[in-house]
Amino acid sequence: MRRIFFGLEIPAQIKGRLLKVRAEVSGAKWQSVEQMHITLLFLGDVEEERLLAACEAARHIPLAAFELNVAGMGCFGQPRAPRNLWAGVQPAAPVASLHSAIKGQMENLGLTTESRAFRPHITLARFKRQPGSVQSLLAEYGETAFGSFQVDQFVLFESKQGSGGSVYTVIERFPSIGI
């Protein structure tokens, strides 16, 4: 079994700008530069033969390249006690459309997918116990533009737990094939 998810890679320049957001916040586990990405669809533990089928299905998902802006900041949970601090991505529509296409293909293969609403974002920090307030970070960076980039592929990642958190390895990249 391999723990997998589909996502979008973030260019190094944008990751560098996002890393500058770090601050001393109680309970924050900041994401490393290698961990920053946009999750499109988390599948969890998948058997090898189903992984091969997922790759084959993903190769046929039409992707028209689009421009994505990384801007703003928000959190899941209350700003005084967040679960997750994130950077926003806009426009959300092409990312949501790609998510839906991948989700449809994976469900056709009988793979279980998440049922919660899809909200494209880049996780900057996760909070476990006694989370500190991120209100000042939201006030300072809430409208910040971190950069834009061309999305012309999506990626299937494997996630393995490491001593410093999750380690993500690219299994396969799926370039745009047009619509």
SULVENKA-V358681 format. One record per residue. N is the residue number from 0. PHI is phi as a letter, one per 20 degrees, with the letter a starting at -180 (NA if undefined). Layout:
N:PHI, N:PHI
//
This chain:
0:NA, 1:c, 2:e, 3:c, 4:b, 5:e, 6:a, 7:d, 8:e, 9:d, 10:f, 11:g, 12:f, 13:f, 14:g, 15:f, 16:f, 17:f, 18:f, 19:f, 20:f, 21:g, 22:b, 23:f, 24:c, 25:g, 26:n, 27:f, 28:d, 29:f, 30:f, 31:e, 32:g, 33:f, 34:e, 35:f, 36:a, 37:d, 38:f, 39:e, 40:a, 41:e, 42:d, 43:m, 44:f, 45:c, 46:f, 47:g, 48:f, 49:f, 50:f, 51:f, 52:f, 53:f, 54:f, 55:f, 56:f, 57:f, 58:f, 59:d, 60:e, 61:f, 62:c, 63:e, 64:g, 65:b, 66:e, 67:c, 68:d, 69:d, 70:b, 71:m, 72:b, 73:b, 74:b, 75:e, 76:n, 77:e, 78:g, 79:f, 80:b, 81:f, 82:e, 83:b, 84:d, 85:c, 86:d, 87:e, 88:c, 89:b, 90:f, 91:f, 92:g, 93:f, 94:f, 95:f, 96:f, 97:f, 98:g, 99:f, 100:f, 101:f, 102:g, 103:g, 104:f, 105:f, 106:f, 107:f, 108:e, 109:n, 110:e, 111:e, 112:c, 113:f, 114:d, 115:f, 116:g, 117:e, 118:c, 119:f, 120:a, 121:d, 122:f, 123:d, 124:b, 125:d, 126:c, 127:d, 128:e, 129:k, 130:f, 131:e, 132:f, 133:d, 134:g, 135:f, 136:f, 137:f, 138:f, 139:f, 140:d, 141:g, 142:d, 143:f, 144:e, 145:e, 146:p, 147:c, 148:b, 149:e, 150:e, 151:c, 152:a, 153:c, 154:c, 155:d, 156:d, 157:d, 158:d, 159:c, 160:f, 161:c, 162:f, 163:d, 164:o, 165:f, 166:d, 167:d, 168:c, 169:f, 170:e, 171:b, 172:d, 173:d, 174:f, 175:f, 176:c, 177:m, 178:c
//
